[in-house]
Amino acid sequence: MQGLHAKLKKTSHVLKGRMIALSILIFLVVAITGGIWYWNTHKKAIIKNKLETVVREKSDGLYKIKYDSLEMDELKGYLSISNMNLSYDSTRYLELKKLGKKHSIMLSIYIPKISVSGVKTSRALIEKEIVGRKLEIKNPVINIFYTS
């Protein structure tokens, strides 16, 4: 009788172990699926906010960037931006001028289409650096203003 009781106890431990392993597997699948869903639904907003923040911080608030649309395919390594406009903020320019941070050249840039192919997505995510095989800028319009 004791042998049967030991076998039943051993079987229940194996069953519990399998249930725990299955629960962990289901949790991982749900977490990965949720992460992928979140990235796919929010990636454009994340990239737009990051791009605007970087331009604002690196230019001391002088320049602002806007664009109509951003297309990105991580699997194919493709990135496209349409109707990008980089312009200066005249109010911020006057503030910087009062602080003695006068810029001798101001830029206004309009680019109807920017395409990058061969983007190494993993490097962009891990090292925060966009590396591509081909960059194509179509019909840019660059206005340079001398302020001196």
Summary of the structure (lengths in Angstrom):
residues: 148
radius of gyration: 26.9
end to end distance: 100.3
largest distance: 100.3
contacts: 343
relative contact order: 0.10
helix: 49%
strand: 30%
